[in-house]
Amino acid sequence: MGKILLEGIEVMVRIGLLEEELYAPQDLLVSLEIENDFSKIAKTDEVEDGIDYRDVVDHVRKFSQAYDGKTLERYAALLAEDIKRHFDAKRICLSVDKPRYVKKLGLRQIRVEVER
């Protein structure tokens, strides 16, 4: 087994509870830890025998562009399930940071994490 770590994938998502959030997409940062079997790619050194992280990044951005919802929790859960299924990963840990309201709320970070 091995892990692919992708930190801070920048995406634009239509998400939120406030009226202003429903009209325009906002910046989110998605980070992933994808656990999978590396034995085949370790032997062949061919990217098609593993998970290509460029494809994962593209997939996250396409999913995010199409998403329209209210909560980070739902977005994170659906995205984690989608990535796990699409890439046949053994386990996914996913976090989503929402920097837009950090200063307004006097916080250092707003983050939701899920594991599938």
N, CA, C and O atoms as a GROMACS GRO file, in nm:
protein
  464
    1MET      N    1   0.084  -0.118   0.000
    1MET     CA    2   0.000   0.000   0.000
    1MET      C    3   0.088   0.124   0.000
    1MET      O    4   0.203   0.121   0.043
    2GLY      N    5   0.031   0.231  -0.048
    2GLY     CA    6   0.100   0.360  -0.049
    2GLY      C    7  -0.002   0.472  -0.045
    2GLY      O    8  -0.123   0.448  -0.049
    3LYS      N    9   0.047   0.595  -0.036
    3LYS     CA   10  -0.041   0.712  -0.029
    3LYS      C   11   0.004   0.817  -0.128
    3LYS      O   12   0.123   0.841  -0.146
    4ILE      N   13  -0.094   0.878  -0.192
    4ILE     CA   14  -0.071   0.997  -0.274
    4ILE      C   15  -0.128   1.113  -0.194
    4ILE      O   16  -0.244   1.109  -0.152
    5LEU      N   17  -0.048   1.216  -0.172
    5LEU     CA   18  -0.092   1.334  -0.098
    5LEU      C   19  -0.098   1.453  -0.192
    5LEU      O   20   0.002   1.488  -0.256
    6LEU      N   21  -0.213   1.515  -0.201
    6LEU     CA   22  -0.231   1.634  -0.283
    6LEU      C   23  -0.285   1.744  -0.192
    6LEU      O   24  -0.397   1.734  -0.142
    7GLU      N   25  -0.207   1.848  -0.172
    7GLU     CA   26  -0.242   1.954  -0.077
    7GLU      C   27  -0.283   2.082  -0.150
    7GLU      O   28  -0.210   2.131  -0.236
    8GLY      N   29  -0.400   2.134  -0.114
    8GLY     CA   30  -0.440   2.267  -0.158
    8GLY      C   31  -0.478   2.280  -0.303
    8GLY      O   32  -0.437   2.375  -0.370
    9ILE      N   33  -0.556   2.186  -0.354
    9ILE     CA   34  -0.608   2.199  -0.491
    9ILE      C   35  -0.707   2.315  -0.492
    9ILE      O   36  -0.807   2.311  -0.421
   10GLU      N   37  -0.678   2.418  -0.570
   10GLU     CA   38  -0.764   2.536  -0.576
   10GLU      C   39  -0.882   2.509  -0.669
   10GLU      O   40  -0.865   2.472  -0.785
   11VAL      N   41  -1.003   2.528  -0.614
   11VAL     CA   42  -1.125   2.506  -0.692
   11VAL      C   43  -1.221   2.623  -0.669
   11VAL      O   44  -1.213   2.694  -0.569
   12MET      N   45  -1.312   2.639  -0.763
   12MET     CA   46  -1.421   2.736  -0.750
   12MET      C   47  -1.550   2.654  -0.739
   12MET      O   48  -1.577   2.569  -0.823
   13VAL      N   49  -1.628   2.682  -0.635
   13VAL     CA   50  -1.747   2.604  -0.606
   13VAL      C   51  -1.863   2.697  -0.570
   13VAL      O   52  -1.845   2.795  -0.498
   14ARG      N   53  -1.981   2.665  -0.621
   14ARG     CA   54  -2.102   2.737  -0.580
   14ARG      C   55  -2.153   2.664  -0.456
   14ARG      O   56  -2.213   2.557  -0.465
   15ILE      N   57  -2.128   2.725  -0.340
   15ILE     CA   58  -2.161   2.660  -0.215
   15ILE      C   59  -2.186   2.765  -0.108
   15ILE      O   60  -2.117   2.867  -0.103
   16GLY      N   61  -2.284   2.740  -0.023
   16GLY     CA   62  -2.304   2.830   0.090
   16GLY      C   63  -2.449   2.844   0.132
   16GLY      O   64  -2.541   2.798   0.064
   17LEU      N   65  -2.465   2.908   0.244
   17LEU     CA   66  -2.598   2.931   0.302
   17LEU      C   67  -2.645   3.074   0.283
   17LEU      O   68  -2.766   3.099   0.279
   18LEU      N   69  -2.552   3.168   0.269
   18LEU     CA   70  -2.586   3.309   0.255
   18LEU      C   71  -2.625   3.340   0.111
   18LEU      O   72  -2.575   3.277   0.018
   19GLU      N   73  -2.712   3.436   0.093
   19GLU     CA   74  -2.759   3.474  -0.040
   19GLU      C   75  -2.643   3.510  -0.132
   19GLU      O   76  -2.641   3.472  -0.249
   20GLU      N   77  -2.545   3.584  -0.079
   20GLU     CA   78  -2.431   3.624  -0.160
   20GLU      C   79  -2.349   3.504  -0.208
   20GLU      O   80  -2.285   3.511  -0.314
   21GLU      N   81  -2.350   3.395  -0.132
   21GLU     CA   82  -2.274   3.276  -0.170
   21GLU      C   83  -2.343   3.196  -0.281
   21GLU      O   84  -2.277   3.122  -0.355
   22LEU      N   85  -2.472   3.210  -0.293
   22LEU     CA   86  -2.547   3.130  -0.389
   22LEU      C   87  -2.535   3.181  -0.532
   22LEU      O   88  -2.564   3.108  -0.627
   23TYR      N   89  -2.492   3.306  -0.548
   23TYR     CA   90  -2.485   3.364  -0.682
   23TYR      C   91  -2.351   3.348  -0.752
   23TYR      O   92  -2.345   3.340  -0.874
   24ALA      N   93  -2.246   3.342  -0.675
   24ALA     CA   94  -2.113   3.335  -0.737
   24ALA      C   95  -2.030   3.225  -0.671
   24ALA      O   96  -2.032   3.210  -0.549
   25PRO      N   97  -1.957   3.149  -0.753
   25PRO     CA   98  -1.868   3.048  -0.696
   25PRO      C   99  -1.762   3.113  -0.606
   25PRO      O  100  -1.726   3.229  -0.627
   26GLN      N  101  -1.714   3.039  -0.508
   26GLN     CA  102  -1.609   3.090  -0.420
   26GLN      C  103  -1.491   2.992  -0.416
   26GLN      O  104  -1.504   2.874  -0.447
   27ASP      N  105  -1.378   3.047  -0.377
   27ASP     CA  106  -1.256   2.967  -0.368
   27ASP      C  107  -1.263   2.871  -0.251
   27ASP      O  108  -1.300   2.909  -0.140
   28LEU      N  109  -1.227   2.746  -0.276
   28LEU     CA  110  -1.206   2.646  -0.172
   28LEU      C  111  -1.072   2.580  -0.200
   28LEU      O  112  -1.022   2.584  -0.313
   29LEU      N  113  -1.014   2.519  -0.099
   29LEU     CA  114  -0.891   2.442  -0.114
   29LEU      C  115  -0.919   2.298  -0.072
   29LEU      O  116  -0.963   2.273   0.041
   30VAL      N  117  -0.895   2.206  -0.162
   30VAL     CA  118  -0.919   2.064  -0.136
   30VAL      C  119  -0.785   1.994  -0.121
   30VAL      O  120  -0.695   2.010  -0.203
   31SER      N  121  -0.772   1.917  -0.014
   31SER     CA  122  -0.652   1.835   0.007
   31SER      C  123  -0.694   1.689   0.019
   31SER      O  124  -0.796   1.657   0.079
   32LEU      N  125  -0.613   1.602  -0.039
   32LEU     CA  126  -0.646   1.459  -0.045
   32LEU      C  127  -0.531   1.372   0.002
   32LEU      O  128  -0.414   1.404  -0.019
   33GLU      N  129  -0.568   1.264   0.064
   33GLU     CA  130  -0.475   1.155   0.091
   33GLU      C  131  -0.543   1.031   0.032
   33GLU      O  132  -0.646   0.987   0.082
   34ILE      N  133  -0.484   0.978  -0.073
   34ILE     CA  134  -0.541   0.862  -0.143
   34ILE      C  135  -0.455   0.741  -0.114
   34ILE      O  136  -0.336   0.738  -0.148
   35GLU      N  137  -0.514   0.642  -0.052
   35GLU     CA  138  -0.441   0.520  -0.019
   35GLU      C  139  -0.475   0.414  -0.124
   35GLU      O  140  -0.592   0.391  -0.155
   36ASN      N  141  -0.371   0.352  -0.178
   36ASN     CA  142  -0.393   0.253  -0.282
   36ASN      C  143  -0.275   0.155  -0.289
   36ASN      O  144  -0.171   0.178  -0.228
   37ASP      N  145  -0.294   0.049  -0.362
   37ASP     CA  146  -0.190  -0.052  -0.380
   37ASP      C  147  -0.092  -0.004  -0.487
   37ASP      O  148  -0.130   0.017  -0.602
   38PHE      N  149   0.033   0.015  -0.449
   38PHE     CA  150   0.136   0.062  -0.541
   38PHE      C  151   0.218  -0.051  -0.603
   38PHE      O  152   0.312  -0.024  -0.677
   39SER      N  153   0.186  -0.176  -0.574
   39SER     CA  154   0.272  -0.287  -0.615
   39SER      C  155   0.290  -0.296  -0.766
   39SER      O  156   0.401  -0.319  -0.814
   40LYS      N  157   0.183  -0.278  -0.842
   40LYS     CA  158   0.194  -0.291  -0.988
   40LYS      C  159   0.275  -0.177  -1.049
   40LYS      O  160   0.366  -0.202  -1.128
   41ILE      N  161   0.245  -0.052  -1.011
   41ILE     CA  162   0.319   0.062  -1.067
   41ILE      C  163   0.465   0.062  -1.020
   41ILE      O  164   0.554   0.110  -1.091
   42ALA      N  165   0.490   0.009  -0.903
   42ALA     CA  166   0.628   0.000  -0.852
   42ALA      C  167   0.711  -0.097  -0.937
   42ALA      O  168   0.832  -0.078  -0.952
   43LYS      N  169   0.646  -0.200  -0.992
   43LYS     CA  170   0.718  -0.296  -1.076
   43LYS      C  171   0.736  -0.245  -1.218
   43LYS      O  172   0.843  -0.258  -1.276
   44THR      N  173   0.628  -0.186  -1.275
   44THR     CA  174   0.631  -0.149  -1.417
   44THR      C  175   0.683  -0.009  -1.443
   44THR      O  176   0.736   0.018  -1.551
   45ASP      N  177   0.669   0.081  -1.347
   45ASP     CA  178   0.705   0.222  -1.362
   45ASP      C  179   0.622   0.291  -1.471
   45ASP      O  180   0.665   0.390  -1.530
   46GLU      N  181   0.503   0.238  -1.496
   46GLU     CA  182   0.412   0.294  -1.596
   46GLU      C  183   0.295   0.360  -1.524
   46GLU      O  184   0.227   0.297  -1.443
   47VAL      N  185   0.271   0.489  -1.555
   47VAL     CA  186   0.169   0.566  -1.484
   47VAL      C  187   0.029   0.505  -1.497
   47VAL      O  188  -0.053   0.518  -1.406
   48GLU      N  189   0.002   0.439  -1.608
   48GLU     CA  190  -0.131   0.378  -1.625
   48GLU      C  191  -0.155   0.260  -1.531
   48GLU      O  192  -0.268   0.212  -1.521
   49ASP      N  193  -0.052   0.213  -1.463
   49ASP     CA  194  -0.066   0.105  -1.365
   49ASP      C  195  -0.090   0.157  -1.223
   49ASP      O  196  -0.088   0.080  -1.126
   50GLY      N  197  -0.113   0.286  -1.213
   50GLY     CA  198  -0.141   0.346  -1.083
   50GLY      C  199  -0.244   0.458  -1.098
   50GLY      O  200  -0.317   0.462  -1.197
   51ILE      N  201  -0.249   0.546  -1.002
   51ILE     CA  202  -0.338   0.662  -1.007
   51ILE      C  203  -0.254   0.783  -1.046
   51ILE      O  204  -0.159   0.820  -0.977
   52ASP      N  205  -0.289   0.844  -1.157
   52ASP     CA  206  -0.219   0.962  -1.206
   52ASP      C  207  -0.274   1.084  -1.132
   52ASP      O  208  -0.391   1.118  -1.147
   53TYR      N  209  -0.191   1.148  -1.052
   53TYR     CA  210  -0.239   1.259  -0.970
   53TYR      C  211  -0.288   1.376  -1.055
   53TYR      O  212  -0.371   1.454  -1.008
   54ARG      N  213  -0.240   1.390  -1.179
   54ARG     CA  214  -0.292   1.496  -1.267
   54ARG      C  215  -0.439   1.470  -1.299
   54ARG      O  216  -0.519   1.564  -1.306
   55ASP      N  217  -0.475   1.344  -1.319
   55ASP     CA  218  -0.614   1.309  -1.344
   55ASP      C  219  -0.701   1.336  -1.222
   55ASP      O  220  -0.816   1.378  -1.234
   56VAL      N  221  -0.645   1.312  -1.104
   56VAL     CA  222  -0.719   1.337  -0.980
   56VAL      C  223  -0.748   1.487  -0.967
   56VAL      O  224  -0.861   1.525  -0.937
   57VAL      N  225  -0.648   1.570  -0.990
   57VAL     CA  226  -0.666   1.715  -0.982
   57VAL      C  227  -0.772   1.761  -1.081
   57VAL      O  228  -0.860   1.839  -1.045
   58ASP      N  229  -0.764   1.715  -1.205
   58ASP     CA  230  -0.865   1.751  -1.306
   58ASP      C  231  -1.004   1.706  -1.263
   58ASP      O  232  -1.102   1.780  -1.280
   59HIS      N  233  -1.013   1.586  -1.208
   59HIS     CA  234  -1.142   1.532  -1.164
   59HIS      C  235  -1.202   1.617  -1.052
   59HIS      O  236  -1.321   1.646  -1.053
   60VAL      N  237  -1.119   1.656  -0.956
   60VAL     CA  238  -1.166   1.740  -0.845
   60VAL      C  239  -1.218   1.873  -0.898
   60VAL      O  240  -1.323   1.920  -0.854
   61ARG      N  241  -1.148   1.932  -0.991
   61ARG     CA  242  -1.190   2.061  -1.047
   61ARG      C  243  -1.320   2.049  -1.127
   61ARG      O  244  -1.406   2.137  -1.118
   62LYS      N  245  -1.335   1.943  -1.204
   62LYS     CA  246  -1.459   1.925  -1.281
   62LYS      C  247  -1.578   1.899  -1.189
   62LYS      O  248  -1.686   1.955  -1.209
   63PHE      N  249  -1.559   1.816  -1.089
   63PHE     CA  250  -1.664   1.789  -0.992
   63PHE      C  251  -1.706   1.919  -0.923
   63PHE      O  252  -1.825   1.947  -0.909
   64SER      N  253  -1.609   1.997  -0.882
   64SER     CA  254  -1.634   2.121  -0.810
   64SER      C  255  -1.706   2.224  -0.895
   64SER      O  256  -1.795   2.295  -0.847
   65GLN      N  257  -1.669   2.231  -1.020
   65GLN     CA  258  -1.733   2.325  -1.112
   65GLN      C  259  -1.880   2.292  -1.132
   65GLN      O  260  -1.962   2.383  -1.150
   66ALA      N  261  -1.915   2.165  -1.130
   66ALA     CA  262  -2.053   2.122  -1.151
   66ALA      C  263  -2.136   2.123  -1.022
   66ALA      O  264  -2.259   2.116  -1.029
   67TYR      N  265  -2.072   2.132  -0.907
   67TYR     CA  266  -2.141   2.121  -0.779
   67TYR      C  267  -2.220   2.248  -0.747
   67TYR      O  268  -2.178   2.359  -0.780
   68ASP      N  269  -2.334   2.228  -0.682
   68ASP     CA  270  -2.417   2.340  -0.636
   68ASP      C  271  -2.485   2.294  -0.509
   68ASP      O  272  -2.575   2.210  -0.514
   69GLY      N  273  -2.444   2.347  -0.394
   69GLY     CA  274  -2.501   2.302  -0.268
   69GLY      C  275  -2.480   2.401  -0.156
   69GLY      O  276  -2.431   2.512  -0.178
   70LYS      N  277  -2.516   2.361  -0.036
   70LYS     CA  278  -2.513   2.451   0.079
   70LYS      C  279  -2.397   2.429   0.174
   70LYS      O  280  -2.337   2.526   0.222
   71THR      N  281  -2.363   2.303   0.203
   71THR     CA  282  -2.268   2.279   0.312
   71THR      C  283  -2.137   2.215   0.264
   71THR      O  284  -2.134   2.139   0.167
   72LEU      N  285  -2.030   2.250   0.334
   72LEU     CA  286  -1.900   2.189   0.308
   72LEU      C  287  -1.902   2.041   0.337
   72LEU      O  288  -1.837   1.962   0.269
   73GLU      N  289  -1.979   2.002   0.440
   73GLU     CA  290  -1.985   1.862   0.480
   73GLU      C  291  -2.038   1.773   0.367
   73GLU      O  292  -1.982   1.667   0.339
   74ARG      N  293  -2.145   1.818   0.303
   74ARG     CA  294  -2.202   1.740   0.192
   74ARG      C  295  -2.107   1.738   0.073
   74ARG      O  296  -2.083   1.633   0.013
   75TYR      N  297  -2.054   1.854   0.039
   75TYR     CA  298  -1.959   1.864  -0.072
   75TYR      C  299  -1.841   1.768  -0.050
   75TYR      O  300  -1.805   1.693  -0.140
   76ALA      N  301  -1.782   1.771   0.069
   76ALA     CA  302  -1.666   1.687   0.100
   76ALA      C  303  -1.702   1.539   0.092
   76ALA      O  304  -1.626   1.459   0.036
   77ALA      N  305  -1.816   1.502   0.148
   77ALA     CA  306  -1.858   1.361   0.149
   77ALA      C  307  -1.882   1.310   0.006
   77ALA      O  308  -1.837   1.201  -0.030
   78LEU      N  309  -1.952   1.388  -0.074
   78LEU     CA  310  -1.981   1.347  -0.212
   78LEU      C  311  -1.854   1.341  -0.296
   78LEU      O  312  -1.837   1.249  -0.376
   79LEU      N  313  -1.766   1.438  -0.278
   79LEU     CA  314  -1.641   1.439  -0.354
   79LEU      C  315  -1.553   1.319  -0.317
   79LEU      O  316  -1.496   1.254  -0.404
   80ALA      N  317  -1.543   1.290  -0.188
   80ALA     CA  318  -1.462   1.175  -0.144
   80ALA      C  319  -1.516   1.044  -0.202
   80ALA      O  320  -1.439   0.962  -0.252
   81GLU      N  321  -1.647   1.026  -0.196
   81GLU     CA  322  -1.708   0.905  -0.254
   81GLU      C  323  -1.682   0.897  -0.404
   81GLU      O  324  -1.652   0.790  -0.457
   82ASP      N  325  -1.695   1.009  -0.472
   82ASP     CA  326  -1.676   1.013  -0.617
   82ASP      C  327  -1.532   0.978  -0.655
   82ASP      O  328  -1.510   0.900  -0.748
   83ILE      N  329  -1.436   1.033  -0.584
   83ILE     CA  330  -1.294   1.004  -0.612
   83ILE      C  331  -1.263   0.858  -0.582
   83ILE      O  332  -1.195   0.791  -0.661
   84LYS      N  333  -1.312   0.809  -0.470
   84LYS     CA  334  -1.285   0.669  -0.433
   84LYS      C  335  -1.338   0.573  -0.540
   84LYS      O  336  -1.271   0.478  -0.580
   85ARG      N  337  -1.459   0.600  -0.585
   85ARG     CA  338  -1.522   0.515  -0.686
   85ARG      C  339  -1.451   0.530  -0.822
   85ARG      O  340  -1.418   0.430  -0.886
   86HIS      N  341  -1.430   0.652  -0.865
   86HIS     CA  342  -1.374   0.678  -0.998
   86HIS      C  343  -1.231   0.622  -1.014
   86HIS      O  344  -1.196   0.570  -1.120
   87PHE      N  345  -1.150   0.634  -0.908
   87PHE     CA  346  -1.011   0.591  -0.916
   87PHE      C  347  -0.986   0.456  -0.848
   87PHE      O  348  -0.872   0.412  -0.838
   88ASP      N  349  -1.092   0.392  -0.803
   88ASP     CA  350  -1.083   0.262  -0.738
   88ASP      C  351  -0.979   0.262  -0.626
   88ASP      O  352  -0.898   0.169  -0.613
   89ALA      N  353  -0.983   0.368  -0.545
   89ALA     CA  354  -0.889   0.383  -0.434
   89ALA      C  355  -0.936   0.299  -0.315
   89ALA      O  356  -1.055   0.273  -0.298
   90LYS      N  357  -0.841   0.257  -0.235
   90LYS     CA  358  -0.873   0.177  -0.116
   90LYS      C  359  -0.931   0.265  -0.004
   90LYS      O  360  -1.022   0.223   0.067
   91ARG      N  361  -0.876   0.387   0.010
   91ARG     CA  362  -0.920   0.477   0.116
   91ARG      C  363  -0.891   0.620   0.075
   91ARG      O  364  -0.790   0.648   0.010
   92ILE      N  365  -0.980   0.710   0.115
   92ILE     CA  366  -0.963   0.853   0.086
   92ILE      C  367  -0.980   0.931   0.215
   92ILE      O  368  -1.076   0.911   0.289
   93CYS      N  369  -0.887   1.020   0.242
   93CYS     CA  370  -0.904   1.123   0.345
   93CYS      C  371  -0.904   1.255   0.270
   93CYS      O  372  -0.812   1.285   0.194
   94LEU      N  373  -1.008   1.334   0.291
   94LEU     CA  374  -1.024   1.456   0.215
   94LEU      C  375  -1.055   1.571   0.311
   94LEU      O  376  -1.134   1.554   0.404
   95SER      N  377  -0.994   1.685   0.288
   95SER     CA  378  -1.028   1.803   0.367
   95SER      C  379  -1.056   1.918   0.272
   95SER      O  380  -1.000   1.927   0.163
   96VAL      N  381  -1.146   2.007   0.317
   96VAL     CA  382  -1.183   2.125   0.239
   96VAL      C  383  -1.167   2.246   0.329
   96VAL      O  384  -1.224   2.252   0.438
   97ASP      N  385  -1.091   2.343   0.282
   97ASP     CA  386  -1.073   2.469   0.353
   97ASP      C  387  -1.153   2.578   0.281
   97ASP      O  388  -1.156   2.585   0.158
   98LYS      N  389  -1.218   2.662   0.362
   98LYS     CA  390  -1.299   2.771   0.309
   98LYS      C  391  -1.240   2.903   0.362
   98LYS      O  392  -1.279   2.950   0.468
   99PRO      N  393  -1.146   2.960   0.286
   99PRO     CA  394  -1.076   3.079   0.337
   99PRO      C  395  -1.159   3.208   0.338
   99PRO      O  396  -1.122   3.302   0.408
  100ARG      N  397  -1.267   3.213   0.264
  100ARG     CA  398  -1.343   3.336   0.246
  100ARG      C  399  -1.388   3.403   0.376
  100ARG      O  400  -1.384   3.525   0.386
  101TYR      N  401  -1.431   3.326   0.475
  101TYR     CA  402  -1.488   3.383   0.596
  101TYR      C  403  -1.396   3.375   0.718
  101TYR      O  404  -1.438   3.405   0.830
  102VAL      N  405  -1.273   3.336   0.697
  102VAL     CA  406  -1.180   3.320   0.808
  102VAL      C  407  -1.162   3.452   0.885
  102VAL      O  408  -1.180   3.456   1.007
  103LYS      N  409  -1.128   3.557   0.815
  103LYS     CA  410  -1.105   3.686   0.882
  103LYS      C  411  -1.234   3.743   0.941
  103LYS      O  412  -1.232   3.797   1.052
  104LYS      N  413  -1.345   3.731   0.869
  104LYS     CA  414  -1.473   3.782   0.918
  104LYS      C  415  -1.512   3.720   1.052
  104LYS      O  416  -1.571   3.786   1.137
  105LEU      N  417  -1.479   3.592   1.068
  105LEU     CA  418  -1.515   3.521   1.190
  105LEU      C  419  -1.404   3.520   1.294
  105LEU      O  420  -1.421   3.464   1.403
  106GLY      N  421  -1.291   3.580   1.262
  106GLY     CA  422  -1.179   3.583   1.356
  106GLY      C  423  -1.116   3.447   1.379
  106GLY      O  424  -1.079   3.413   1.491
  107LEU      N  425  -1.106   3.370   1.272
  107LEU     CA  426  -1.050   3.235   1.281
  107LEU      C  427  -0.921   3.225   1.201
  107LEU      O  428  -0.891   3.311   1.118
  108ARG      N  429  -0.846   3.123   1.227
  108ARG     CA  430  -0.727   3.094   1.149
  108ARG      C  431  -0.761   3.002   1.031
  108ARG      O  432  -0.695   3.007   0.927
  109GLN      N  433  -0.865   2.919   1.049
  109GLN     CA  434  -0.896   2.822   0.945
  109GLN      C  435  -1.039   2.772   0.960
  109GLN      O  436  -1.089   2.755   1.071
  110ILE      N  437  -1.104   2.748   0.847
  110ILE     CA  438  -1.232   2.679   0.843
  110ILE      C  439  -1.208   2.555   0.758
  110ILE      O  440  -1.176   2.566   0.640
  111ARG      N  441  -1.223   2.436   0.818
  111ARG     CA  442  -1.190   2.312   0.748
  111ARG      C  443  -1.291   2.203   0.785
  111ARG      O  444  -1.332   2.191   0.901
  112VAL      N  445  -1.328   2.125   0.684
  112VAL     CA  446  -1.410   2.006   0.702
  112VAL      C  447  -1.327   1.888   0.652
  112VAL      O  448  -1.263   1.897   0.547
  113GLU      N  449  -1.330   1.778   0.728
  113GLU     CA  450  -1.255   1.658   0.689
  113GLU      C  451  -1.348   1.537   0.686
  113GLU      O  452  -1.435   1.522   0.772
  114VAL      N  453  -1.328   1.452   0.587
  114VAL     CA  454  -1.400   1.326   0.577
  114VAL      C  455  -1.305   1.215   0.540
  114VAL      O  456  -1.198   1.239   0.485
  115GLU      N  457  -1.345   1.093   0.572
  115GLU     CA  458  -1.266   0.975   0.539
  115GLU      C  459  -1.362   0.870   0.485
  115GLU      O  460  -1.469   0.847   0.541
  116ARG      N  461  -1.323   0.808   0.377
  116ARG     CA  462  -1.404   0.704   0.314
  116ARG      C  463  -1.318   0.583   0.284
  116ARG      O  464  -1.368   0.484   0.231
   0.00000   0.00000   0.00000
